[in-house]
Amino acid sequence: MIVYGKQICNILMARHPELIERFILAKALDKKTFAKLKQLGKPIEKVDAKKAQALARGGNHQGWLCDIKPYRYADLADLKEADFLVVLAGLTDVGNIGAIIRSAYALGADGVIVSGIKQLQSEAVVRTSAGAMFDLPVAIVPNLLDLLHELKQKGFTLYGAGMDGEAIEAVQPDQKRVLVLGSEGEGIPKRAMEKMDRVVTVKMARPFDSLNVSAAAAILIYRMGHA
């Protein structure tokens, strides 16, 4: 699995060197940085700009690419033992998914479950999560309704994000809690929303339709992470 960008590669070097199979460089490094790479004992391959662009599929690699072990998604059984989970219901935009994973890691969630889809572009989500995906358990459960049923059976309270919900500031979340976020266009599917125990929202200070889902998610996760 190829990931790219100086920030991601540095995060891997600092926190997860065991995941790195080889470094792929398309730029000259200063002696200190190159020596740091060599100390890790990983193969270092130098490539030209054209090959680097191909490996990064046109992305901004900054001359840094890493070939890493395939991402290992978490087991739902393990996540059900946590206290605070975030469920993404039908989100497909890797930018939003990655941003939410990043916020979930930084703001205290125990894991993220991506549901309503069968697979993710792992490389892209690793990049958009700024590497947080390596440190926060992420699971994929395609069937959203079955997932919600299992979580309720395990004692979780389900909080759905919706335009007409209770102001999150006024809600004291339960100890075992799940924040469910829908896609920007459709929101949480109707049948799934019917399973929510409570609906929460970010109240606007000015007349405006809504926040981007990742921005709203960060606010909701922050409030619910301090239960």
N, CA, C and O of each residue as an XYZ file, in Angstrom:
908
protein
N       0.856     -1.179      0.000
C       0.000      0.000      0.000
C       0.899      1.239      0.000
O       1.763      1.385      0.865
N       0.694      2.116     -0.961
C       1.509      3.316     -1.093
C       0.796      4.508     -0.467
O      -0.343      4.818     -0.816
N       1.482      5.175      0.463
C       1.004      6.452      0.985
C       2.084      7.486      0.682
O       3.248      7.142      0.479
N       1.690      8.740      0.654
C       2.660      9.750      0.247
C       2.462     11.059      0.988
O       1.422     11.313      1.595
N       3.497     11.876      0.914
C       3.517     13.164      1.603
C       4.487     13.121      2.772
O       4.568     12.125      3.489
N       5.217     14.200      2.955
C       6.242     14.248      4.000
C       5.654     14.046      5.388
O       6.245     13.359      6.221
N       4.483     14.646      5.643
C       3.884     14.539      6.977
C       3.542     13.095      7.322
O       3.866     12.619      8.410
N       2.884     12.396      6.391
C       2.491     11.007      6.644
C       3.722     10.137      6.848
O       3.757      9.311      7.761
N       4.727     10.317      6.008
C       5.934      9.498      6.136
C       6.643      9.756      7.463
O       7.162      8.825      8.079
N       6.667     11.005      7.905
C       7.294     11.322      9.185
C       6.508     10.749     10.359
O       7.096     10.311     11.348
N       5.183     10.752     10.251
C       4.355     10.150     11.302
C       4.640      8.653     11.387
O       4.764      8.100     12.480
N       4.740      8.014     10.251
C       5.056      6.582     10.231
C       6.429      6.312     10.838
O       6.591      5.375     11.621
N       7.403      7.120     10.484
C       8.752      6.945     11.021
C       8.761      7.086     12.535
O       9.432      6.325     13.233
N       8.010      8.067     13.043
C       8.041      8.364     14.474
C       7.212      7.384     15.303
O       7.612      6.995     16.400
N       6.040      6.985     14.764
C       5.112      6.227     15.596
C       4.886      4.785     15.155
O       4.547      3.929     15.971
N       5.075      4.517     13.862
C       4.780      3.171     13.367
C       5.811      2.681     12.348
O       5.442      2.302     11.237
N       7.090      2.683     12.710
C       8.108      2.227     11.753
C       7.925      0.765     11.349
O       8.381      0.348     10.285
N       7.256     -0.010     12.204
C       7.050     -1.428     11.899
C       6.133     -1.645     10.695
O       6.102     -2.736     10.125
N       5.395     -0.616     10.313
C       4.486     -0.734      9.168
C       5.188     -0.466      7.836
O       4.680     -0.834      6.777
N       6.349      0.171      7.892
C       7.028      0.590      6.672
C       7.754     -0.580      6.020
O       8.545     -1.265      6.668
N       7.484     -0.808      4.735
C       8.191     -1.823      3.956
C       9.395     -1.211      3.235
O      10.458     -1.827      3.166
N       9.223      0.006      2.697
C      10.327      0.685      2.017
C       9.974      2.156      1.837
O       8.805      2.538      1.797
N      11.011      2.959      1.732
C      10.843      4.369      1.398
C      11.057      4.534     -0.101
O      11.914      3.880     -0.695
N      10.265      5.416     -0.701
C      10.418      5.741     -2.115
C      10.612      7.252     -2.200
O       9.719      8.021     -1.845
N      11.765      7.663     -2.665
C      12.105      9.085     -2.664
C      12.243      9.623     -4.085
O      12.842      8.991     -4.955
N      11.669     10.808     -4.293
C      11.792     11.458     -5.596
C      12.477     12.811     -5.454
O      12.353     13.680     -6.317
N      13.199     12.971     -4.354
C      13.931     14.211     -4.140
C      15.170     13.894     -3.306
O      15.222     12.884     -2.605
N      16.148     14.760     -3.394
C      17.354     14.607     -2.576
C      17.075     15.112     -1.167
O      16.442     16.151     -0.980
N      17.555     14.366     -0.182
C      17.372     14.758      1.204
C      18.686     15.256      1.781
O      19.762     14.876      1.320
N      18.592     16.100      2.782
C      19.815     16.524      3.458
C      20.406     15.334      4.211
O      19.709     14.353      4.470
N      21.676     15.420      4.558
C      22.382     14.287      5.142
C      21.748     13.809      6.445
O      21.666     12.607      6.697
N      21.304     14.746      7.263
C      20.709     14.386      8.552
C      19.424     13.582      8.379
O      19.214     12.571      9.049
N      18.572     14.047      7.471
C      17.301     13.353      7.237
C      17.541     11.983      6.613
O      16.904     11.000      6.994
N      18.457     11.922      5.659
C      18.747     10.639      5.000
C      19.328      9.639      6.010
O      19.006      8.452      5.964
N      20.174     10.117      6.910
C      20.745      9.235      7.929
C      19.655      8.702      8.853
O      19.715      7.557      9.299
N      18.663      9.535      9.136
C      17.538      9.120      9.977
C      16.748      7.994      9.316
O      16.328      7.044      9.976
N      16.553      8.113      8.000
C      15.863      7.054      7.263
C      16.676      5.762      7.305
O      16.122      4.688      7.542
N      17.969      5.859      7.080
C      18.825      4.674      7.040
C      18.854      3.946      8.384
O      18.985      2.723      8.430
N      18.732      4.700      9.470
C      18.749      4.097     10.803
C      17.586      3.135     11.015
O      17.670      2.220     11.835
N      16.514      3.342     10.282
C      15.348      2.467     10.441
C      15.556      1.112      9.775
O      14.796      0.174     10.015
N      16.583      1.012      8.941
C      16.890     -0.268      8.322
C      15.911     -0.714      7.254
O      15.805     -1.908      6.975
N      15.200      0.218      6.656
C      14.238     -0.099      5.595
C      14.870      0.177      4.232
O      15.716      1.063      4.111
N      14.468     -0.573      3.209
C      14.971     -0.279      1.866
C      14.598      1.141      1.437
O      13.513      1.635      1.743
N      15.512      1.773      0.730
C      15.261      3.121      0.210
C      15.420      3.082     -1.308
O      16.488      2.764     -1.830
N      14.343      3.411     -1.998
C      14.362      3.405     -3.465
C      14.230      4.837     -3.973
O      13.360      5.584     -3.525
N      15.081      5.209     -4.893
C      15.003      6.534     -5.494
C      14.364      6.427     -6.870
O      14.751      5.581     -7.675
N      13.391      7.279     -7.137
C      12.665      7.232     -8.410
C      12.625      8.629     -9.015
O      12.858      9.625     -8.332
N      12.326      8.682    -10.303
C      12.205      9.993    -10.942
C      10.805     10.560    -10.708
O       9.921      9.874    -10.195
N      10.626     11.806    -11.088
C       9.367     12.502    -10.825
C       8.178     11.829    -11.496
O       7.083     11.786    -10.935
N       8.393     11.306    -12.694
C       7.302     10.672    -13.432
C       6.787      9.437    -12.708
O       5.578      9.244    -12.578
N       7.719      8.589    -12.230
C       7.294      7.384    -11.523
C       6.634      7.740    -10.197
O       5.652      7.113     -9.800
N       7.171      8.742     -9.516
C       6.585      9.161     -8.246
C       5.157      9.651     -8.444
O       4.276      9.337     -7.644
N       4.924     10.418     -9.506
C       3.578     10.894     -9.797
C       2.630      9.736    -10.073
O       1.472      9.750     -9.656
N       3.142      8.733    -10.785
C       2.319      7.559    -11.081
C       1.964      6.811     -9.801
O       0.819      6.399     -9.619
N       2.945      6.635     -8.912
C       2.697      5.917     -7.660
C       1.719      6.677     -6.767
O       0.918      6.077     -6.051
N       1.800      8.010     -6.821
C       0.908      8.838     -6.010
C      -0.399      9.150     -6.728
O      -1.252      9.865     -6.203
N      -0.546      8.608     -7.929
C      -1.757      8.823     -8.735
C      -2.065     10.309     -8.890
O      -3.212     10.745     -8.791
N      -1.015     11.059     -9.132
C      -1.177     12.485     -9.380
C      -1.246     13.355     -8.150
O      -1.377     14.574     -8.262
N      -1.160     12.748     -6.964
C      -1.254     13.520     -5.726
C       0.023     14.266     -5.411
O       1.060     14.019     -6.026
N      -0.046     15.178     -4.457
C       1.100     15.994     -4.073
C       1.979     15.209     -3.098
O       1.775     15.262     -1.885
N       2.949     14.487     -3.635
C       3.759     13.590     -2.803
C       4.938     14.286     -2.137
O       5.518     13.736     -1.201
N       5.305     15.470     -2.589
C       6.414     16.252     -2.023
C       7.752     15.497     -2.075
O       8.687     15.823     -1.344
N       7.826     14.496     -2.941
C       9.048     13.715     -3.055
C       9.168     12.582     -2.057
O      10.171     11.868     -2.044
N       8.141     12.408     -1.206
C       8.140     11.387     -0.163
C       7.013     10.384     -0.403
O       5.849     10.771     -0.511
N       7.354      9.106     -0.486
C       6.354      8.043     -0.567
C       6.812      6.879      0.322
O       8.009      6.643      0.485
N       5.871      6.182      0.873
C       6.178      5.006      1.682
C       5.315      3.840      1.210
O       4.110      3.976      0.998
N       5.955      2.716      1.055
C       5.239      1.470      0.791
C       5.048      0.807      2.155
O       6.024      0.437      2.808
N       3.794      0.657      2.585
C       3.529      0.146      3.923
C       2.671     -1.118      3.875
O       2.084     -1.452      2.845
N       2.614     -1.800      4.997
C       1.782     -2.997      5.097
C       0.311     -2.608      4.942
O      -0.067     -1.491      5.295
N      -0.523     -3.511      4.421
C      -1.943     -3.197      4.262
C      -2.584     -2.786      5.588
O      -2.261     -3.336      6.641
N      -3.487     -1.823      5.524
C      -4.156     -1.359      6.738
C      -5.049     -2.460      7.294
O      -5.794     -3.103      6.555
N      -4.966     -2.669      8.595
C      -5.774     -3.697      9.250
C      -6.950     -3.042      9.959
O      -6.782     -2.335     10.953
N      -8.134     -3.287      9.435
C      -9.332     -2.727     10.054
C      -9.649     -3.449     11.354
O      -9.330     -4.626     11.524
N     -10.283     -2.719     12.269
C     -10.596     -3.255     13.584
C     -11.756     -4.247     13.510
O     -12.549     -4.241     12.569
N     -11.827     -5.081     14.513
C     -12.907     -6.050     14.662
C     -14.037     -5.386     15.442
O     -13.798     -4.781     16.487
N     -15.255     -5.494     14.943
C     -16.406     -4.893     15.621
C     -16.538     -5.408     17.050
O     -16.902     -4.653     17.951
N     -16.246     -6.682     17.262
C     -16.376     -7.263     18.605
C     -15.524     -6.500     19.612
O     -15.937     -6.311     20.757
N     -14.340     -6.060     19.196
C     -13.469     -5.302     20.094
C     -14.018     -3.899     20.349
O     -13.968     -3.398     21.472
N     -14.535     -3.279     19.309
C     -15.049     -1.919     19.454
C     -16.292     -1.878     20.346
O     -16.558     -0.864     20.992
N     -17.041     -2.957     20.384
C     -18.248     -2.976     21.215
C     -17.923     -2.927     22.706
O     -18.818     -2.720     23.525
N     -16.669     -3.114     23.062
C     -16.267     -3.014     24.472
C     -15.895     -1.582     24.851
O     -15.622     -1.307     26.020
N     -15.881     -0.673     23.885
C     -15.498      0.721     24.140
C     -16.662      1.492     24.760
O     -17.755      0.955     24.940
N     -16.406      2.769     25.086
C     -17.445      3.632     25.647
C     -18.028      4.608     24.625
O     -19.229      4.880     24.639
N     -17.178      5.136     23.738
C     -17.622      6.201     22.834
C     -17.191      5.888     21.408
O     -16.003      5.885     21.086
N     -18.171      5.628     20.569
C     -17.911      5.296     19.170
C     -18.572      6.319     18.251
O     -19.584      6.927     18.599
N     -17.983      6.496     17.078
C     -18.568      7.335     16.031
C     -18.895      6.433     14.849
O     -18.028      5.706     14.365
N     -20.133      6.475     14.384
C     -20.580      5.680     13.243
C     -20.853      6.621     12.074
O     -21.597      7.593     12.209
N     -20.251      6.328     10.938
C     -20.477      7.096      9.719
C     -21.458      6.324      8.856
O     -21.145      5.241      8.361
N     -22.637      6.880      8.679
C     -23.739      6.181      8.011
C     -23.834      6.603      6.552
O     -24.513      7.573      6.214
N     -23.146      5.861      5.696
C     -23.256      6.114      4.267
C     -22.351      7.194      3.729
O     -22.515      7.594      2.576
N     -21.409      7.684      4.501
C     -20.441      8.657      3.989
C     -19.513      7.977      2.994
O     -19.055      6.858      3.225
N     -19.239      8.652      1.898
C     -18.348      8.093      0.881
C     -17.174      9.000      0.548
O     -16.180      8.531     -0.008
N     -17.261     10.283      0.871
C     -16.184     11.220      0.545
C     -14.987     10.967      1.457
O     -15.085     11.111      2.676
N     -13.854     10.590      0.858
C     -12.692     10.219      1.677
C     -12.130     11.416      2.441
O     -11.529     11.254      3.502
N     -12.328     12.610      1.899
C     -11.871     13.802      2.607
C     -12.621     13.984      3.917
O     -12.008     14.240      4.954
N     -13.942     13.853      3.879
C     -14.750     13.978      5.087
C     -14.483     12.823      6.054
O     -14.370     13.036      7.261
N     -14.384     11.617      5.530
C     -14.133     10.462      6.391
C     -12.802     10.616      7.119
O     -12.717     10.401      8.328
N     -11.766     10.990      6.373
C     -10.465     11.175      6.991
C     -10.463     12.279      8.025
O      -9.864     12.133      9.091
N     -11.130     13.387      7.723
C     -11.187     14.507      8.666
C     -11.914     14.115      9.942
O     -11.521     14.521     11.036
N     -12.978     13.323      9.805
C     -13.726     12.890     10.991
C     -12.900     11.920     11.825
O     -12.924     11.991     13.054
N     -12.174     11.018     11.180
C     -11.293     10.105     11.922
C     -10.242     10.901     12.684
O      -9.934     10.594     13.836
N      -9.702     11.913     12.043
C      -8.698     12.770     12.687
C      -9.286     13.448     13.920
O      -8.657     13.462     14.977
N     -10.489     14.010     13.794
C     -11.144     14.659     14.926
C     -11.489     13.652     16.017
O     -11.326     13.932     17.205
N     -11.967     12.481     15.607
C     -12.342     11.454     16.581
C     -11.143     11.044     17.422
O     -11.260     10.860     18.633
N      -9.991     10.902     16.776
C      -8.773     10.533     17.508
C      -8.349     11.648     18.458
O      -8.025     11.398     19.619
N      -8.354     12.878     17.956
C      -7.870     14.009     18.746
C      -8.808     14.362     19.900
O      -8.360     14.867     20.930
N     -10.101     14.101     19.735
C     -11.086     14.607     20.695
C     -11.679     13.533     21.599
O     -12.632     13.805     22.328
N     -11.134     12.322     21.565
C     -11.479     11.367     22.604
C     -12.376     10.212     22.263
O     -12.724      9.441     23.159
N     -12.778     10.042     21.009
C     -13.569      8.860     20.661
C     -12.682      7.623     20.731
O     -11.467      7.707     20.553
N     -13.301      6.476     20.994
C     -12.555      5.225     21.115
C     -12.426      4.476     19.794
O     -11.591      3.579     19.674
N     -13.234      4.829     18.808
C     -13.159      4.159     17.519
C     -14.184      4.717     16.562
O     -15.138      5.381     16.970
N     -13.981      4.443     15.284
C     -14.900      4.876     14.226
C     -15.349      3.647     13.447
O     -14.544      2.777     13.114
N     -16.643      3.590     13.162
C     -17.189      2.509     12.343
C     -17.786      3.120     11.083
O     -18.681      3.962     11.155
N     -17.296      2.698      9.952
C     -17.811      3.164      8.664
C     -18.846      2.150      8.202
O     -18.537      0.969      8.042
N     -20.069      2.607      7.989
C     -21.151      1.683      7.639
C     -21.927      2.195      6.437
O     -21.863      3.373      6.085
N     -22.665      1.272      5.814
C     -23.436      1.643      4.636
C     -22.641      1.557      3.350
O     -23.182      1.799      2.271
N     -21.363      1.217      3.447
C     -20.516      0.986      2.269
C     -19.714     -0.283      2.510
O     -19.559     -0.717      3.652
N     -19.203     -0.879      1.437
C     -18.527     -2.168      1.553
C     -17.016     -2.051      1.717
O     -16.387     -2.931      2.304
N     -16.429     -0.970      1.202
C     -14.986     -0.831      1.305
C     -14.579      0.635      1.252
O     -15.343      1.501      0.828
N     -13.346      0.884      1.698
C     -12.786      2.225      1.703
C     -11.501      2.257      0.892
O     -10.813      1.245      0.758
N     -11.185      3.423      0.355
C      -9.871      3.632     -0.263
C      -8.896      3.932      0.870
O      -8.691      5.088      1.242
N      -8.299      2.874      1.411
C      -7.483      3.020      2.618
C      -6.380      4.052      2.462
O      -6.155      4.864      3.359
N      -5.683      4.026      1.315
C      -4.577      4.964      1.118
C      -5.053      6.417      1.242
O      -4.403      7.245      1.880
N      -6.191      6.705      0.623
C      -6.697      8.075      0.641
C      -7.146      8.494      2.040
O      -6.922      9.632      2.450
N      -7.775      7.582      2.767
C      -8.255      7.930      4.105
C      -7.089      8.085      5.078
O      -7.128      8.940      5.963
N      -6.053      7.264      4.919
C      -4.850      7.445      5.736
C      -4.314      8.862      5.545
O      -3.956      9.532      6.513
N      -4.262      9.307      4.305
C      -3.726     10.636      4.002
C      -4.617     11.739      4.570
O      -4.119     12.659      5.219
N      -5.925     11.657      4.335
C      -6.812     12.729      4.781
C      -7.013     12.728      6.289
O      -7.443     13.733      6.856
N      -6.706     11.616      6.943
C      -6.783     11.576      8.405
C      -5.478     12.041      9.043
O      -5.350     12.051     10.267
N      -4.509     12.428      8.210
C      -3.183     12.858      8.686
C      -2.531     11.784      9.549
O      -1.824     12.085     10.511
N      -2.781     10.521      9.189
C      -2.157      9.415      9.902
C      -2.887      8.970     11.151
O      -2.488      7.983     11.769
N      -3.960      9.677     11.548
C      -4.701      9.292     12.764
C      -5.294      7.898     12.647
O      -5.549      7.236     13.653
N      -5.508      7.463     11.426
C      -6.086      6.135     11.194
C      -5.180      5.024     11.718
O      -5.653      3.920     11.988
N      -3.884      5.301     11.866
C      -2.973      4.296     12.416
C      -3.131      4.148     13.925
O      -2.754      3.122     14.492
N      -3.680      5.157     14.571
C      -3.743      5.177     16.032
C      -5.153      5.014     16.599
O      -5.310      4.847     17.809
N      -6.165      5.058     15.761
C      -7.551      4.911     16.210
C      -8.175      3.717     15.499
O      -8.094      3.630     14.273
N      -8.795      2.796     16.231
C      -9.433      1.655     15.563
C     -10.540      2.113     14.610
O     -11.404      2.908     14.978
N     -10.497      1.602     13.395
C     -11.518      1.905     12.386
C     -12.041      0.570     11.846
O     -11.262     -0.289     11.435
N     -13.350      0.410     11.853
C     -13.972     -0.817     11.356
C     -14.909     -0.481     10.203
O     -15.403      0.641     10.094
N     -15.143     -1.466      9.349
C     -16.136     -1.341      8.280
C     -17.214     -2.380      8.519
O     -16.931     -3.576      8.603
N     -18.463     -1.915      8.630
C     -19.611     -2.813      8.788
C     -20.649     -2.400      7.742
O     -21.330     -1.391      7.927
N     -20.783     -3.149      6.660
C     -21.642     -2.702      5.554
C     -23.107     -2.474      5.917
O     -23.709     -1.507      5.449
N     -23.698     -3.348      6.746
C     -25.122     -3.240      7.027
C     -25.371     -2.330      8.228
O     -25.120     -2.718      9.369
N     -25.861     -1.129      7.971
C     -26.043     -0.124      9.012
C     -27.092     -0.536     10.042
O     -26.863     -0.391     11.243
N     -28.224     -1.041      9.596
C     -29.296     -1.395     10.530
C     -28.874     -2.519     11.466
O     -29.161     -2.476     12.662
N     -28.199     -3.516     10.927
C     -27.701     -4.604     11.780
C     -26.688     -4.072     12.792
O     -26.689     -4.481     13.953
N     -25.829     -3.165     12.350
C     -24.835     -2.576     13.239
C     -25.508     -1.848     14.399
O     -25.144     -2.052     15.557
N     -26.480     -1.007     14.093
C     -27.158     -0.247     15.140
C     -27.858     -1.170     16.124
O     -27.862     -0.912     17.328
N     -28.449     -2.242     15.616
C     -29.111     -3.223     16.482
C     -28.091     -3.860     17.433
O     -28.351     -4.004     18.628
N     -26.943     -4.235     16.898
C     -25.909     -4.856     17.727
C     -25.406     -3.907     18.807
O     -25.174     -4.316     19.945
N     -25.242     -2.651     18.447
C     -24.747     -1.682     19.418
C     -25.766     -1.434     20.528
O     -25.400     -1.296     21.695
N     -27.046     -1.379     20.157
C     -28.074     -1.196     21.180
C     -28.146     -2.416     22.092
O     -28.349     -2.286     23.299
N     -27.979     -3.593     21.515
C     -27.979     -4.814     22.315
C     -26.833     -4.818     23.312
O     -26.934     -5.421     24.380
N     -25.746     -4.147     22.966
C     -24.562     -4.085     23.830
C     -24.670     -2.976     24.871
O     -23.767     -2.800     25.689
N     -25.762     -2.236     24.844
C     -25.987     -1.231     25.869
C     -25.619      0.192     25.494
O     -25.603      1.074     26.352
N     -25.322      0.429     24.221
C     -25.007      1.788     23.782
C     -26.276      2.615     23.598
O     -27.306      2.097     23.165
N     -26.197      3.898     23.928
C     -27.233      4.855     23.571
C     -26.843      5.483     22.246
O     -25.704      5.916     22.067
N     -27.798      5.532     21.310
C     -27.528      6.042     19.974
C     -27.957      7.502     19.853
O     -29.115      7.847     20.090
N     -27.007      8.343     19.483
C     -27.275      9.768     19.273
C     -27.083     10.063     17.787
O     -25.974      9.956     17.263
N     -28.156     10.430     17.123
C     -28.078     10.735     15.701
C     -27.932     12.229     15.468
O     -28.606     13.028     16.118
N     -27.067     12.608     14.556
C     -26.903     14.021     14.210
C     -27.974     14.416     13.204
O     -28.094     13.801     12.144
N     -28.747     15.435     13.534
C     -29.819     15.871     12.635
C     -30.094     17.355     12.799
O     -29.764     17.950     13.824
N     -30.699     17.942     11.783
C     -30.952     19.380     11.793
C     -31.920     19.798     12.895
O     -31.805     20.904     13.422
N     -32.868     18.939     13.250
C     -33.932     19.321     14.186
C     -33.778     18.671     15.551
O     -34.766     18.451     16.252
N     -32.551     18.366     15.930
C     -32.341     17.700     17.203
C     -32.165     18.662     18.366
O     -32.290     19.878     18.222
N     -31.869     18.078     19.530
C     -31.572     18.871     20.723
C     -30.199     19.532     20.566
O     -29.292     18.958     19.963
N     -30.059     20.726     21.108
C     -28.758     21.388     21.087
C     -27.767     20.536     21.867
O     -28.034     20.153     23.006
N     -26.629     20.241     21.260
C     -25.666     19.345     21.896
C     -25.185     19.889     23.235
O     -24.816     19.119     24.121
N     -25.187     21.221     23.387
C     -24.743     21.820     24.647
C     -25.637     21.422     25.816
O     -25.197     21.407     26.966
N     -26.900     21.098     25.515
C     -27.863     20.781     26.582
C     -27.945     19.285     26.875
O     -28.720     18.861     27.732
N     -27.157     18.494     26.173
C     -27.247     17.037     26.308
C     -26.102     16.514     27.167
O     -24.939     16.849     26.942
N     -26.445     15.689     28.154
C     -25.444     14.988     28.946
C     -25.404     13.547     28.467
O     -26.270     12.760     28.850
N     -24.429     13.171     27.643
C     -24.441     11.834     27.050
C     -24.241     10.732     28.083
O     -23.605     10.934     29.118
N     -24.793      9.570     27.780
C     -24.591      8.396     28.615
C     -23.151      7.906     28.503
O     -22.422      8.290     27.587
N     -22.753      7.060     29.439
C     -21.378      6.575     29.457
C     -21.045      5.781     28.199
O     -20.006      6.005     27.580
N     -21.931      4.844     27.815
C     -21.733      4.090     26.568
C     -22.581      4.755     25.501
O     -23.810      4.700     25.544
N     -21.915      5.382     24.546
C     -22.634      6.227     23.601
C     -22.055      6.101     22.199
O     -20.868      5.840     22.000
N     -22.948      6.299     21.240
C     -22.570      6.255     19.830
C     -23.094      7.515     19.159
O     -24.277      7.836     19.272
N     -22.235      8.217     18.474
C     -22.643      9.357     17.648
C     -22.734      8.867     16.217
O     -21.756      8.370     15.660
N     -23.915      9.008     15.622
C     -24.144      8.564     14.246
C     -24.238      9.790     13.344
O     -25.035     10.696     13.586
N     -23.410      9.801     12.297
C     -23.359     10.917     11.362
C     -23.737     10.432      9.970
O     -23.215      9.422      9.499
N     -24.640     11.143      9.315
C     -25.038     10.775      7.961
C     -24.268     11.547      6.913
O     -23.451     12.409      7.237
N     -24.530     11.235      5.662
C     -23.862     11.920      4.561
C     -24.389     13.346      4.434
O     -25.481     13.661      4.905
N     -23.601     14.200      3.794
C     -24.006     15.599      3.656
C     -25.287     15.754      2.845
O     -26.141     16.578      3.173
N     -25.416     14.970      1.798
C     -26.580     15.124      0.937
C     -27.855     14.533      1.512
O     -28.925     15.134      1.411
N     -27.740     13.353      2.116
C     -28.928     12.617      2.543
C     -29.135     12.593      4.052
O     -30.252     12.362      4.514
N     -28.084     12.825      4.823
C     -28.211     12.676      6.262
C     -28.289     11.197      6.641
O     -27.943     10.325      5.844
N     -28.738     10.929      7.842
C     -28.905      9.543      8.291
C     -30.136      8.967      7.607
O     -31.188      9.606      7.614
N     -30.038      7.768      7.010
C     -31.215      7.170      6.369
C     -32.398      7.075      7.337
O     -32.216      6.879      8.538
N     -33.601      7.217      6.801
C     -34.811      7.294      7.628
C     -34.959      6.094      8.556
O     -35.252      6.262      9.740
N     -34.760      4.890      8.034
C     -34.937      3.693      8.867
C     -33.905      3.642      9.988
O     -34.184      3.144     11.079
N     -32.728      4.156      9.716
C     -31.698      4.208     10.760
C     -32.021      5.288     11.782
O     -31.820      5.090     12.980
N     -32.520      6.431     11.316
C     -32.869      7.518     12.235
C     -33.953      7.076     13.218
O     -33.975      7.529     14.363
N     -34.838      6.207     12.781
C     -35.894      5.704     13.668
C     -35.338      4.897     14.833
O     -36.022      4.711     15.839
N     -34.121      4.422     14.710
C     -33.495      3.641     15.775
C     -32.731      4.500     16.784
O     -32.257      3.996     17.803
N     -32.615      5.799     16.495
C     -31.870      6.671     17.405
C     -32.616      6.854     18.720
O     -33.843      6.948     18.742
N     -31.869      6.904     19.809
C     -32.467      7.198     21.104
C     -32.693      8.692     21.261
O     -33.686      9.127     21.844
N     -31.754      9.474     20.729
C     -31.895     10.927     20.767
C     -31.271     11.505     19.493
O     -30.378     10.907     18.894
N     -31.756     12.667     19.100
C     -31.201     13.375     17.943
C     -30.570     14.666     18.449
O     -31.187     15.420     19.201
N     -29.331     14.907     18.025
C     -28.602     16.085     18.505
C     -28.173     16.942     17.322
O     -28.046     16.462     16.195
N     -27.955     18.210     17.602
C     -27.562     19.121     16.538
C     -26.655     20.216     17.073
O     -26.569     20.436     18.281
N     -25.984     20.896     16.162
C     -25.213     22.094     16.497
C     -26.080     23.284     16.117
O     -26.335     23.523     14.937
N     -26.524     24.020     17.106
C     -27.380     25.177     16.840
C     -26.559     26.310     16.228
O     -25.462     26.618     16.695
N     -27.095     26.917     15.194
C     -26.404     27.995     14.497
C     -26.602     29.337     15.221
O     -27.696     29.630     15.703
N     -25.546     30.138     15.291
C     -25.647     31.469     15.876
C     -26.261     32.458     14.893
O     -26.803     33.490     15.291
N     -26.171     32.133     13.611
C     -26.732     32.978     12.561
C     -27.540     32.107     11.609
O     -27.310     30.900     11.539
N     -28.487     32.698     10.870
C     -29.289     31.905      9.942
C     -28.427     31.316      8.827
O     -27.901     32.040      7.982
N     -28.295     30.011      8.839
C     -27.460     29.324      7.860
C     -27.931     27.893      7.820
O     -28.370     27.355      8.837
N     -27.845     27.254      6.641
C     -28.465     25.936      6.517
C     -27.755     24.863      7.333
O     -28.415     24.113      8.053
N     -26.432     24.767      7.243
C     -25.748     23.720      7.994
C     -24.240     23.892      7.866
O     -23.751     24.687      7.064
N     -23.515     23.121      8.685
C     -22.064     23.054      8.587
C     -21.670     21.878      7.710
O     -22.448     20.941      7.530
N     -20.469     21.928      7.169
C     -19.896     20.747      6.543
C     -19.918     19.607      7.555
O     -19.722     19.836      8.748
N     -20.154     18.373      7.086
C     -20.317     17.251      8.015
C     -19.095     17.046      8.891
O     -19.236     16.683     10.059
N     -17.900     17.268      8.363
C     -16.706     17.061      9.183
C     -16.564     18.152     10.246
O     -16.064     17.888     11.339
N     -17.004     19.387      9.929
C     -16.962     20.464     10.922
C     -17.981     20.211     12.025
O     -17.677     20.368     13.208
N     -19.192     19.820     11.636
C     -20.216     19.487     12.630
C     -19.777     18.308     13.483
O     -19.999     18.288     14.694
N     -19.152     17.324     12.841
C     -18.689     16.143     13.568
C     -17.694     16.535     14.654
O     -17.772     16.032     15.774
N     -16.760     17.430     14.333
C     -15.748     17.827     15.314
C     -16.392     18.457     16.545
O     -15.979     18.186     17.673
N     -17.394     19.291     16.332
C     -18.080     19.933     17.457
C     -18.828     18.896     18.288
O     -18.729     18.895     19.515
N     -19.566     18.027     17.636
C     -20.345     17.017     18.341
C     -19.450     16.031     19.087
O     -19.738     15.658     20.224
N     -18.371     15.613     18.444
C     -17.437     14.682     19.095
C     -16.805     15.332     20.325
O     -16.658     14.693     21.367
N     -16.439     16.590     20.196
C     -15.837     17.296     21.340
C     -16.809     17.320     22.523
O     -16.429     17.012     23.652
N     -18.062     17.686     22.257
C     -19.051     17.775     23.340
C     -19.342     16.400     23.948
O     -19.471     16.262     25.164
N     -19.443     15.397     23.092
C     -19.781     14.063     23.590
C     -18.566     13.341     24.166
O     -18.705     12.378     24.920
N     -17.385     13.810     23.808
C     -16.178     13.203     24.343
C     -15.887     13.615     25.770
O     -15.002     13.051     26.414
N     -16.627     14.598     26.269
C     -16.415     15.080     27.621
C     -17.593     14.718     28.519
O     -17.972     15.468     29.418
N     -18.164     13.535     28.245
C     -19.290     13.076     29.066
C     -18.809     12.656     30.451
O     -19.615     12.240     31.284
